[in-house]
Structures are given as structure tokens and as C-alpha cells.
Amino acid sequence: MSTSDKVNIFPSRGAQTQIKARLAGAIKGHSLLKKKAEALQMRFRLILCKIVETKTLMGEVMKDAAFSLAEAKFAAGGDFNQGVLQNVTKARLKVKSRMDNVAGTNLPQFESFEDGADSYELTGLSRGGQQMAKLKANYKRAIELLVQLASLQASFITLDIVVKVTNRRVNAIEHVIIPKYERTLAYIITELDELEREEFYRLKKIQEKKKQAKERAEKAKAKLKEEGLLQDEEPNLIADNQDEDLLF
């Protein structure tokens, strides 16, 4: 296993606990990011459907507005565009913005509203009044749809960027971080098991040597008894010293 496949850490019980906590945090973060990505994808598809519907409706509304403009010009008996443009000093239909939070992502929302009275309420009083009212209603509807479409487009672009970033993070955690922690944890467990086996083997060898030393001491004691040269404490001291030498 190369160093790039796992975290560079010394195998120990503390490191095992630390990697387990990291792995649990990565799994939880992956779950949360997955839910966030699903929520964003759902909102993304909903906005896409609304954009398609709004653009389709926008074509019909602009067609009606252009036709009503031609009708108003015919009814009024001339072109009144320049007169209206020159006399406009303040916009009556305005746009305000706000932020809509979706799974921690702020999406811009635009809304149109009317501010002030209609300066051209009496336009078309002499003739063509009905066509003038129809013209204003159609173009007001067109402006409202344009504002709605701008809001949807802005939210669509923002969501597109956030969805791509979130998916990259989900894939990175799923295919890089979590496997890396799992390989590191498996490496630590393998090393700790190997250390336990080595410690068990060492203790077993120590016990075996102590047993052999005890047997040699008992044989020496029996031999001294046969020769009549036994002193009570000497064999025990010899055995104790051998045990201490074996332990250290």
C-alpha cells in the first residue's frame, strides 16, 4: 500500500480512534451533501421547467403586445412613441430583489411592482382609448414575464454552479476520502494485530525459557542433594536471578 492510498499516521490505538472519528464524520458529511445535492437537483429541474414554460408564454405575449401596438397606432391615427418617451420622467413599474434560501444556497428572486399613478391614464381619450388600454395591459404583462424570466435565469445559473460544486464534493468524499480512511483503518488494525501476535509470541517464549530455567534449577538442586552439598537458599536465589535475567 503506497503512502498516497492512506493517511500518513503511526499505527496505534489512539490513531485508530482518531481515524474512526474521521471516517464517521466523512460518512455523515457525505450523507448531508448527498441530500443537499438532491434538493438542489429537484429545484434545478423545477426552475428549468418554469423557464421553458415562461419562454413559450413570452413569445405569445410579445406577439399580442406587438399586434396591440399596431392596432393602437391605427386607432390613434399616428405614431405616439416619441411623445410618450419624451414625457416619461419616472418609471411606474419597478423591480425589487430578494434572496430565497434553498439548502443553504441563496437564489436571487426578482419581483415587479407598481409605484405611483399612471401618468398616461387619459391617453387615447380622443380616440383609440380601448386599444390604448389593451396596449398598456399587454406590455405590462410582457414586462412582468421578463422580470420573472430574469429571476428564473439568474436562479438557474446560480444553481447550475452550486450543483456542480456539490456533486464534485460528494464524489470526492465518496471515491477519495472515505476509501482513504478505510484503507488507513485497515492498515492500523493489521499492524496492531501483528504487534499483538508478536507480543503474545514473546511472552510465550519467556514462559518457555522460565520453565526451562526452573527445570534446570530443579535438576541442579536434586544433584546437590545427592552429593550432600545442598544449601537451602542458594538454588532459589539462582532461579530468581535467572528469571530476572530472562524478563529483562
Backbone as CSV, one residue per row, in Angstrom:
resi,resn,N_x,N_y,N_z,CA_x,CA_y,CA_z,C_x,C_y,C_z
1,MET,0.850,-1.197,0.000,0.000,0.000,0.000,0.886,1.248,0.000
2,SER,0.720,2.128,-0.989,1.532,3.339,-1.065,1.030,4.382,-0.078
3,THR,1.892,5.379,0.174,1.527,6.421,1.143,0.377,7.292,0.659
4,SER,0.186,7.353,-0.676,-0.913,8.174,-1.198,-2.265,7.494,-1.039
5,ASP,-2.272,6.182,-0.772,-3.520,5.446,-0.622,-4.084,5.506,0.784
6,LYS,-3.303,6.032,1.726,-3.743,6.093,3.114,-3.170,7.328,3.776
7,VAL,-3.689,7.616,4.964,-3.190,8.752,5.740,-1.858,8.371,6.368
8,ASN,-0.895,9.272,6.292,0.421,9.018,6.855,0.360,9.202,8.366
9,ILE,0.168,8.083,9.084,-0.026,8.137,10.530,0.581,6.892,11.160
10,PHE,1.077,7.050,12.375,1.678,5.915,13.080,0.571,5.023,13.637
11,PRO,0.641,3.715,13.402,-0.433,2.826,13.884,-0.413,2.678,15.400
12,SER,-1.496,3.098,16.029,-1.643,2.958,17.478,-3.132,2.965,17.802
13,ARG,-3.443,2.699,19.070,-4.849,2.718,19.483,-5.436,4.113,19.358
14,GLY,-4.659,5.114,19.730,-5.145,6.487,19.594,-5.378,6.872,18.150
15,ALA,-4.448,6.463,17.262,-4.634,6.741,15.836,-5.849,6.018,15.280
16,GLN,-6.101,4.792,15.762,-7.281,4.053,15.317,-8.559,4.776,15.707
17,THR,-8.617,5.286,16.945,-9.798,6.044,17.392,-9.964,7.317,16.574
18,GLN,-8.852,7.989,16.278,-8.908,9.226,15.502,-9.406,8.981,14.084
19,ILE,-8.903,7.944,13.434,-9.327,7.643,12.062,-10.782,7.188,12.033
20,LYS,-11.218,6.456,13.066,-12.635,6.059,13.135,-13.533,7.287,13.223
21,ALA,-13.113,8.282,14.028,-13.907,9.514,14.141,-13.923,10.269,12.812
22,ARG,-12.781,10.315,12.142,-12.739,10.979,10.827,-13.624,10.255,9.817
23,LEU,-13.579,8.946,9.831,-14.396,8.171,8.890,-15.878,8.390,9.153
24,ALA,-16.266,8.399,10.433,-17.674,8.654,10.763,-18.090,10.051,10.321
25,GLY,-17.212,11.039,10.528,-17.521,12.400,10.078,-17.625,12.491,8.564
26,ALA,-16.746,11.793,7.849,-16.801,11.803,6.383,-18.085,11.156,5.872
27,ILE,-18.503,10.058,6.500,-19.741,9.386,6.081,-20.954,10.282,6.338
28,LYS,-20.962,10.940,7.496,-22.073,11.840,7.803,-22.083,13.037,6.855
29,GLY,-20.901,13.604,6.598,-20.830,14.728,5.655,-21.263,14.325,4.256
30,HIS,-20.896,13.114,3.840,-21.322,12.627,2.523,-22.840,12.501,2.451
31,SER,-23.438,12.002,3.541,-24.895,11.867,3.567,-25.584,13.228,3.471
32,LEU,-25.082,14.204,4.230,-25.685,15.541,4.200,-25.512,16.200,2.838
33,LEU,-24.314,16.084,2.263,-24.084,16.680,0.946,-24.924,15.994,-0.129
34,LYS,-25.139,14.693,0.029,-25.977,13.966,-0.925,-27.416,14.480,-0.873
35,LYS,-27.928,14.684,0.347,-29.278,15.229,0.482,-29.357,16.642,-0.096
36,LYS,-28.306,17.459,0.154,-28.285,18.812,-0.394,-28.278,18.775,-1.912
37,ALA,-27.471,17.881,-2.489,-27.410,17.773,-3.949,-28.758,17.349,-4.525
38,GLU,-29.445,16.438,-3.844,-30.761,16.006,-4.328,-31.775,17.142,-4.269
39,ALA,-31.744,17.924,-3.170,-32.664,19.066,-3.054,-32.376,20.105,-4.131
40,LEU,-31.098,20.363,-4.380,-30.739,21.339,-5.414,-31.116,20.836,-6.804
41,GLN,-30.923,19.543,-7.047,-31.300,18.981,-8.341,-32.806,19.080,-8.566
42,MET,-33.582,18.839,-7.514,-35.039,18.938,-7.636,-35.453,20.373,-7.977
43,ARG,-34.857,21.344,-7.249,-35.176,22.748,-7.533,-34.669,23.153,-8.908
44,PHE,-33.525,22.610,-9.324,-32.948,22.905,-10.633,-33.880,22.464,-11.751
45,ARG,-34.404,21.239,-11.639,-35.328,20.738,-12.661,-36.634,21.525,-12.677
46,LEU,-37.104,21.924,-11.489,-38.333,22.721,-11.415,-38.149,24.073,-12.101
47,ILE,-37.015,24.721,-11.847,-36.740,26.014,-12.482,-36.602,25.854,-13.989
48,LEU,-35.975,24.766,-14.425,-35.828,24.533,-15.861,-37.182,24.392,-16.541
49,CYS,-38.099,23.658,-15.908,-39.455,23.530,-16.476,-40.159,24.885,-16.531
50,LYS,-39.997,25.699,-15.475,-40.625,27.020,-15.464,-40.038,27.923,-16.542
51,ILE,-38.740,27.821,-16.779,-38.105,28.641,-17.825,-38.680,28.298,-19.192
52,VAL,-38.830,26.995,-19.460,-39.391,26.573,-20.750,-40.819,27.091,-20.909
53,GLU,-41.616,26.959,-19.850,-42.993,27.443,-19.914,-43.059,28.960,-20.083
54,THR,-42.199,29.672,-19.341,-42.215,31.142,-19.413,-41.775,31.631,-20.785
55,LYS,-40.760,30.989,-21.362,-40.305,31.405,-22.705,-41.374,31.137,-23.754
56,THR,-42.071,30.022,-23.622,-43.164,29.736,-24.563,-44.276,30.774,-24.437
57,LEU,-44.626,31.089,-23.186,-45.665,32.099,-22.957,-45.193,33.480,-23.374
58,MET,-43.884,33.727,-23.216,-43.332,35.045,-23.563,-43.501,35.337,-25.053
59,GLY,-43.320,34.297,-25.866,-43.488,34.500,-27.313,-44.911,34.916,-27.658
60,GLU,-45.898,34.298,-27.040,-47.297,34.644,-27.314,-47.633,36.042,-26.805
61,VAL,-47.131,36.374,-25.591,-47.436,37.693,-25.024,-46.798,38.804,-25.849
62,MET,-45.557,38.622,-26.287,-44.902,39.648,-27.121,-45.589,39.784,-28.470
63,LYS,-46.090,38.674,-28.980,-46.816,38.752,-30.252,-48.098,39.567,-30.083
64,ASP,-48.832,39.321,-28.979,-50.051,40.093,-28.717,-49.736,41.563,-28.457
65,ALA,-48.613,41.834,-27.755,-48.245,43.217,-27.466,-47.899,43.976,-28.749
66,ALA,-47.131,43.318,-29.636,-46.772,43.971,-30.901,-48.013,44.219,-31.765
67,PHE,-48.942,43.270,-31.763,-50.167,43.451,-32.549,-51.048,44.549,-31.961
68,SER,-51.106,44.616,-30.615,-51.910,45.677,-29.999,-51.279,47.046,-30.224
69,LEU,-49.940,47.122,-30.335,-49.288,48.389,-30.655,-49.681,48.854,-32.057
70,ALA,-49.728,47.923,-32.991,-50.157,48.284,-34.350,-51.609,48.750,-34.357
71,GLU,-52.464,48.089,-33.586,-53.865,48.500,-33.505,-53.992,49.894,-32.887
72,ALA,-53.205,50.176,-31.845,-53.287,51.489,-31.191,-52.808,52.589,-32.124
73,LYS,-51.738,52.342,-32.864,-51.272,53.340,-33.825,-52.314,53.605,-34.898
74,PHE,-52.968,52.554,-35.353,-54.001,52.737,-36.382,-55.197,53.507,-35.825
75,ALA,-55.560,53.192,-34.574,-56.717,53.860,-33.982,-56.416,55.304,-33.627
76,ALA,-55.182,55.570,-33.184,-54.818,56.941,-32.793,-54.515,57.817,-33.984
77,GLY,-54.263,57.191,-35.112,-54.008,57.966,-36.315,-52.583,58.474,-36.426
78,GLY,-51.639,57.831,-35.807,-50.249,58.268,-35.925,-49.363,57.559,-34.902
79,ASP,-48.053,57.880,-34.996,-47.080,57.276,-34.081,-46.963,58.140,-32.830
80,PHE,-47.204,57.551,-31.670,-47.152,58.292,-30.405,-45.969,57.836,-29.524
81,ASN,-45.074,57.014,-30.061,-43.954,56.501,-29.260,-43.048,57.608,-28.760
82,GLN,-42.649,58.517,-29.650,-41.712,59.572,-29.278,-42.311,60.512,-28.234
83,GLY,-43.596,60.811,-28.381,-44.237,61.677,-27.398,-44.249,61.055,-26.007
84,VAL,-44.516,59.770,-25.960,-44.528,59.082,-24.662,-43.124,59.035,-24.072
85,LEU,-42.128,58.696,-24.889,-40.751,58.587,-24.401,-40.211,59.917,-23.898
86,GLN,-40.529,60.999,-24.552,-40.028,62.319,-24.164,-40.663,62.808,-22.867
87,ASN,-41.889,62.395,-22.604,-42.587,62.883,-21.409,-42.390,61.996,-20.167
88,VAL,-41.731,60.845,-20.346,-41.522,59.954,-19.199,-40.381,60.482,-18.344
89,THR,-40.646,60.712,-17.066,-39.612,61.184,-16.131,-39.355,60.180,-15.003
90,LYS,-40.292,59.324,-14.733,-40.160,58.374,-13.622,-40.857,57.075,-13.995
91,ALA,-40.179,55.965,-13.697,-40.742,54.649,-14.003,-41.851,54.313,-13.001
92,ARG,-42.945,53.810,-13.514,-44.049,53.407,-12.641,-43.954,51.928,-12.271
93,LEU,-43.451,51.120,-13.189,-43.285,49.691,-12.933,-41.826,49.435,-12.555
94,LYS,-41.598,49.051,-11.311,-40.236,48.876,-10.801,-40.004,47.419,-10.405
95,VAL,-38.727,47.129,-10.138,-38.322,45.758,-9.804,-37.607,45.775,-8.456
96,LYS,-37.966,44.841,-7.601,-37.261,44.666,-6.326,-36.713,43.233,-6.257
97,SER,-35.643,43.076,-5.522,-34.986,41.772,-5.437,-34.980,41.273,-3.991
98,ARG,-34.928,39.960,-3.850,-34.806,39.313,-2.543,-34.067,38.003,-2.745
99,MET,-33.691,37.374,-1.641,-32.938,36.121,-1.697,-33.797,34.978,-1.168
100,ASP,-33.805,33.898,-1.904,-34.531,32.684,-1.499,-33.510,31.612,-1.149
101,ASN,-33.572,31.093,0.086,-32.601,30.101,0.551,-33.090,28.694,0.226
102,VAL,-32.278,27.957,-0.533,-32.585,26.570,-0.883,-31.380,25.717,-0.500
103,ALA,-31.533,24.931,0.568,-30.470,24.024,1.033,-29.161,24.773,1.262
104,GLY,-29.265,25.947,1.870,-28.079,26.724,2.173,-27.562,27.561,1.026
105,THR,-28.261,27.605,-0.088,-27.847,28.382,-1.260,-28.815,29.533,-1.464
106,ASN,-28.306,30.747,-1.565,-29.139,31.933,-1.778,-29.373,32.143,-3.268
107,LEU,-30.629,32.097,-3.656,-31.017,32.296,-5.054,-31.677,33.655,-5.203
108,PRO,-31.235,34.468,-6.182,-31.847,35.784,-6.380,-33.249,35.665,-6.968
109,GLN,-34.167,36.453,-6.411,-35.547,36.467,-6.885,-35.934,37.920,-7.185
110,PHE,-36.481,38.152,-8.375,-36.904,39.492,-8.790,-38.427,39.544,-8.879
111,GLU,-38.975,40.663,-8.382,-40.429,40.863,-8.413,-40.723,42.272,-8.918
112,SER,-41.742,42.382,-9.745,-42.148,43.687,-10.268,-43.294,44.242,-9.430
113,PHE,-43.328,45.575,-9.282,-44.409,46.225,-8.546,-44.618,47.627,-9.125
114,GLU,-45.821,48.172,-8.902,-46.172,49.494,-9.410,-45.942,50.539,-8.337
115,ASP,-45.323,51.633,-8.746,-45.022,52.729,-7.825,-45.515,54.039,-8.455
116,GLY,-46.554,54.618,-7.865,-47.091,55.873,-8.388,-48.300,55.650,-9.289
117,ALA,-48.897,56.766,-9.691,-50.091,56.712,-10.539,-49.692,56.682,-12.007
118,ASP,-50.640,56.289,-12.841,-50.418,56.228,-14.280,-50.458,57.636,-14.859
119,SER,-49.343,58.109,-15.404,-49.266,59.465,-15.967,-50.043,59.574,-17.266
120,TYR,-50.267,58.443,-17.912,-50.938,58.448,-19.202,-52.287,57.736,-19.110
121,GLU,-52.960,58.023,-17.997,-54.258,57.382,-17.808,-55.298,57.895,-18.797
122,LEU,-55.144,59.154,-19.193,-56.123,59.752,-20.117,-55.696,59.666,-21.568
123,THR,-54.591,58.958,-21.854,-54.135,58.820,-23.235,-55.164,58.027,-24.035
124,GLY,-55.465,58.531,-25.227,-56.445,57.874,-26.074,-57.865,58.279,-25.768
125,LEU,-58.023,59.391,-24.972,-59.377,59.837,-24.639,-60.109,60.343,-25.872
126,SER,-59.357,60.973,-26.815,-59.988,61.496,-28.022,-60.438,60.363,-28.938
127,ARG,-59.533,59.416,-29.181,-59.885,58.242,-29.985,-58.859,57.125,-29.718
128,GLY,-59.310,55.921,-29.904,-58.425,54.761,-29.697,-58.185,54.433,-28.242
129,GLY,-59.088,54.838,-27.344,-58.870,54.592,-25.915,-58.848,53.109,-25.570
130,GLN,-59.706,52.342,-26.195,-59.772,50.913,-25.892,-58.494,50.201,-26.321
131,GLN,-57.976,50.573,-27.488,-56.735,49.964,-27.966,-55.552,50.389,-27.098
132,MET,-55.584,51.640,-26.593,-54.516,52.114,-25.693,-54.485,51.313,-24.393
133,ALA,-55.665,51.072,-23.832,-55.733,50.300,-22.589,-55.258,48.861,-22.811
134,LYS,-55.640,48.316,-23.937,-55.192,46.966,-24.269,-53.682,46.920,-24.471
135,LEU,-53.157,47.969,-25.117,-51.713,48.055,-25.352,-50.943,48.090,-24.023
136,LYS,-51.391,48.941,-23.107,-50.710,49.042,-21.814,-50.801,47.734,-21.035
137,ALA,-51.940,47.074,-21.070,-52.098,45.814,-20.343,-51.183,44.724,-20.916
138,ASN,-51.080,44.678,-22.244,-50.239,43.657,-22.866,-48.761,43.874,-22.567
139,TYR,-48.331,45.133,-22.666,-46.908,45.396,-22.397,-46.582,45.274,-20.902
140,LYS,-47.520,45.574,-20.043,-47.300,45.345,-18.617,-47.130,43.854,-18.334
141,ARG,-47.956,43.046,-18.981,-47.823,41.602,-18.841,-46.479,41.126,-19.375
142,ALA,-46.041,41.717,-20.486,-44.747,41.334,-21.064,-43.589,41.681,-20.122
143,ILE,-43.663,42.863,-19.499,-42.607,43.259,-18.561,-42.581,42.341,-17.344
144,GLU,-43.752,41.999,-16.850,-43.799,41.085,-15.699,-43.196,39.727,-16.043
145,LEU,-43.485,39.252,-17.251,-42.894,37.986,-17.670,-41.380,38.095,-17.848
146,LEU,-40.909,39.239,-18.344,-39.468,39.443,-18.489,-38.770,39.424,-17.130
147,VAL,-39.376,40.069,-16.154,-38.800,40.072,-14.798,-38.787,38.654,-14.221
148,GLN,-39.896,37.933,-14.434,-39.959,36.554,-13.940,-38.925,35.674,-14.629
149,LEU,-38.755,35.880,-15.937,-37.769,35.104,-16.681,-36.345,35.431,-16.234
150,ALA,-36.093,36.722,-15.958,-34.763,37.112,-15.464,-34.488,36.471,-14.105
151,SER,-35.495,36.416,-13.252,-35.335,35.774,-11.948,-35.032,34.286,-12.100
152,LEU,-35.761,33.627,-13.004,-35.535,32.205,-13.217,-34.167,31.936,-13.822
153,GLN,-33.741,32.783,-14.751,-32.434,32.599,-15.389,-31.301,32.786,-14.378
154,ALA,-31.434,33.813,-13.524,-30.402,34.054,-12.507,-30.329,32.888,-11.526
155,SER,-31.491,32.390,-11.093,-31.508,31.238,-10.186,-30.957,29.993,-10.866
156,PHE,-31.255,29.838,-12.153,-30.782,28.676,-12.912,-29.260,28.660,-12.992
157,ILE,-28.655,29.810,-13.299,-27.191,29.887,-13.400,-26.535,29.640,-12.044
158,THR,-27.095,30.260,-10.998,-26.539,30.061,-9.649,-26.630,28.604,-9.231
159,LEU,-27.798,27.992,-9.469,-27.975,26.583,-9.093,-27.067,25.666,-9.897
160,ASP,-26.863,25.990,-11.159,-26.003,25.163,-12.000,-24.592,25.103,-11.427
161,ILE,-24.068,26.250,-11.006,-22.724,26.293,-10.422,-22.681,25.533,-9.098
162,VAL,-23.683,25.778,-8.245,-23.690,25.137,-6.918,-23.860,23.625,-7.039
163,VAL,-24.706,23.167,-7.960,-24.917,21.727,-8.146,-23.624,21.048,-8.597
164,LYS,-22.894,21.678,-9.515,-21.629,21.092,-9.979,-20.619,21.010,-8.847
165,VAL,-20.507,22.088,-8.050,-19.569,22.077,-6.921,-19.956,21.017,-5.898
166,THR,-21.261,20.932,-5.584,-21.728,19.947,-4.595,-21.504,18.527,-5.085
167,ASN,-21.753,18.268,-6.360,-21.525,16.924,-6.898,-20.049,16.552,-6.876
168,ARG,-19.183,17.543,-7.155,-17.743,17.265,-7.078,-17.335,16.924,-5.646
169,ARG,-17.896,17.631,-4.676,-17.575,17.327,-3.274,-18.095,15.952,-2.867
170,VAL,-19.313,15.628,-3.300,-19.877,14.310,-2.980,-19.010,13.199,-3.569
171,ASN,-18.601,13.365,-4.826,-17.767,12.347,-5.471,-16.395,12.246,-4.816
172,ALA,-15.835,13.403,-4.417,-14.526,13.382,-3.759,-14.595,12.649,-2.427
173,ILE,-15.643,12.920,-1.650,-15.777,12.232,-0.360,-16.038,10.738,-0.565
174,GLU,-16.880,10.416,-1.546,-17.270,9.023,-1.752,-16.145,8.176,-2.332
175,HIS,-15.385,8.731,-3.282,-14.396,7.937,-4.012,-12.953,8.181,-3.580
176,VAL,-12.691,9.209,-2.776,-11.314,9.513,-2.376,-11.159,9.472,-0.855
177,ILE,-11.920,10.314,-0.160,-11.698,10.483,1.276,-12.118,9.240,2.062
178,ILE,-13.357,8.764,1.847,-13.835,7.599,2.607,-12.985,6.359,2.332
179,PRO,-12.667,6.005,1.056,-11.776,4.847,0.837,-10.395,5.027,1.467
180,LYS,-9.888,6.270,1.460,-8.575,6.515,2.053,-8.601,6.244,3.553
181,TYR,-9.646,6.719,4.229,-9.783,6.466,5.665,-9.994,4.977,5.935
182,GLU,-10.763,4.306,5.092,-10.993,2.869,5.281,-9.697,2.084,5.116
183,ARG,-8.893,2.439,4.109,-7.609,1.755,3.929,-6.671,2.037,5.099
184,THR,-6.685,3.279,5.588,-5.848,3.616,6.743,-6.271,2.835,7.974
185,LEU,-7.582,2.734,8.190,-8.086,1.989,9.347,-7.734,0.510,9.229
186,ALA,-7.841,-0.054,8.034,-7.469,-1.464,7.842,-5.972,-1.665,8.077
187,TYR,-5.177,-0.693,7.629,-3.725,-0.777,7.849,-3.396,-0.732,9.345
188,ILE,-4.048,0.160,10.089,-3.790,0.271,11.530,-4.202,-1.009,12.247
189,ILE,-5.379,-1.547,11.890,-5.842,-2.782,12.533,-4.878,-3.929,12.236
190,THR,-4.392,-4.019,10.984,-3.436,-5.073,10.634,-2.150,-4.951,11.434
191,GLU,-1.638,-3.714,11.543,-0.396,-3.503,12.297,-0.587,-3.808,13.779
192,LEU,-1.717,-3.399,14.340,-1.966,-3.678,15.761,-2.121,-5.178,16.016
193,ASP,-2.772,-5.874,15.094,-2.891,-7.331,15.234,-1.523,-7.995,15.169
194,GLU,-0.673,-7.483,14.271,0.675,-8.031,14.165,1.473,-7.788,15.436
195,LEU,1.327,-6.607,16.013,2.012,-6.314,17.277,1.510,-7.209,18.404
196,GLU,0.208,-7.448,18.426,-0.350,-8.341,19.450,0.184,-9.765,19.287
197,ARG,0.289,-10.224,18.041,0.837,-11.561,17.814,2.305,-11.628,18.242
198,GLU,3.060,-10.565,17.912,4.462,-10.543,18.332,4.588,-10.527,19.848
199,GLU,3.737,-9.751,20.533,3.777,-9.693,21.991,3.390,-11.044,22.606
200,PHE,2.385,-11.678,22.006,1.973,-12.992,22.500,3.097,-14.014,22.323
201,TYR,3.758,-13.955,21.159,4.876,-14.879,20.906,6.029,-14.616,21.865
202,ARG,6.314,-13.347,22.151,7.400,-13.007,23.075,7.100,-13.518,24.483
203,LEU,5.878,-13.303,24.950,5.502,-13.786,26.275,5.546,-15.311,26.340
204,LYS,5.127,-15.937,25.249,5.160,-17.395,25.224,6.592,-17.906,25.303
205,LYS,7.515,-17.264,24.577,8.927,-17.662,24.630,9.512,-17.413,26.012
206,ILE,9.124,-16.305,26.649,9.621,-16.027,28.002,9.157,-17.097,28.975
207,GLN,7.869,-17.455,28.871,7.357,-18.502,29.759,8.068,-19.832,29.504
208,GLU,8.358,-20.113,28.240,9.052,-21.353,27.922,10.470,-21.355,28.501
209,LYS,11.176,-20.241,28.394,12.528,-20.153,28.940,12.518,-20.211,30.466
210,LYS,11.509,-19.575,31.072,11.392,-19.654,32.532,11.158,-21.108,32.971
211,LYS,10.340,-21.804,32.222,10.085,-23.202,32.539,11.353,-24.033,32.411
212,GLN,12.127,-23.758,31.328,13.385,-24.485,31.150,14.373,-24.166,32.265
213,ALA,14.428,-22.876,32.642,15.344,-22.492,33.721,14.945,-23.136,35.038
214,LYS,13.645,-23.227,35.282,13.157,-23.854,36.510,13.512,-25.335,36.539
215,GLU,13.354,-25.970,35.365,13.698,-27.389,35.296,15.192,-27.601,35.540
216,ARG,16.031,-26.704,34.967,17.473,-26.833,35.193,17.823,-26.620,36.666
217,ALA,17.120,-25.635,37.287,17.381,-25.380,38.707,16.976,-26.569,39.566
218,GLU,15.832,-27.196,39.211,15.406,-28.369,39.972,16.384,-29.533,39.796
219,LYS,16.919,-29.717,38.591,17.900,-30.775,38.358,19.181,-30.515,39.144
220,ALA,19.593,-29.201,39.157,20.800,-28.860,39.926,20.585,-29.081,41.412
221,LYS,19.384,-28.789,41.871,19.065,-28.978,43.283,19.082,-30.459,43.639
222,ALA,18.487,-31.253,42.735,18.482,-32.693,43.000,19.893,-33.261,43.005
223,LYS,20.735,-32.745,42.107,22.122,-33.223,42.042,22.889,-32.862,43.304
224,LEU,22.668,-31.620,43.776,23.342,-31.203,45.014,22.879,-32.017,46.215
225,LYS,21.591,-32.387,46.220,21.083,-33.224,47.310,21.777,-34.587,47.321
226,GLU,21.978,-35.107,46.112,22.622,-36.403,46.019,24.072,-36.337,46.528
227,GLU,24.744,-35.225,46.239,26.140,-35.081,46.650,26.284,-34.599,48.081
228,GLY,25.147,-34.182,48.704,25.169,-33.719,50.079,25.738,-32.322,50.254
229,LEU,25.716,-31.550,49.209,26.250,-30.180,49.272,25.159,-29.122,49.185
230,LEU,23.934,-29.440,49.489,22.796,-28.509,49.293,22.720,-27.495,50.412
231,GLN,22.516,-26.274,50.038,22.168,-25.193,50.967,20.785,-24.687,50.564
232,ASP,19.944,-24.413,51.562,18.515,-24.187,51.285,18.239,-23.007,50.359
233,GLU,18.907,-21.863,50.543,18.523,-20.642,49.831,19.216,-20.471,48.492
234,GLU,20.376,-21.149,48.304,21.153,-20.884,47.099,20.418,-21.246,45.808
235,PRO,19.779,-22.415,45.723,19.092,-22.727,44.452,17.982,-21.763,44.142
236,ASN,17.250,-21.351,45.188,16.171,-20.396,44.954,16.695,-19.069,44.451
237,LEU,17.818,-18.624,45.041,18.413,-17.361,44.580,18.882,-17.460,43.147
238,ILE,19.468,-18.598,42.811,19.936,-18.793,41.424,18.766,-18.752,40.460
239,ALA,17.668,-19.413,40.811,16.486,-19.439,39.932,15.878,-18.061,39.791
240,ASP,15.811,-17.283,40.921,15.243,-15.946,40.861,16.075,-15.038,39.974
241,ASN,17.392,-15.139,40.099,18.254,-14.311,39.260,18.102,-14.650,37.786
242,GLN,17.928,-15.938,37.496,17.730,-16.349,36.091,16.404,-15.829,35.559
243,ASP,15.371,-15.848,36.435,14.073,-15.316,35.995,14.160,-13.827,35.681
244,GLU,14.871,-13.095,36.541,15.012,-11.649,36.295,15.784,-11.390,35.011
245,ASP,16.835,-12.190,34.763,17.599,-12.005,33.518,16.741,-12.294,32.291
246,LEU,15.862,-13.294,32.402,15.028,-13.616,31.259,13.983,-12.539,30.989
247,LEU,13.444,-11.949,32.034,12.421,-10.913,31.860,12.998,-9.644,31.267
248,PHE,14.225,-9.351,31.557,14.802,-8.104,31.054,15.885,-8.393,30.027
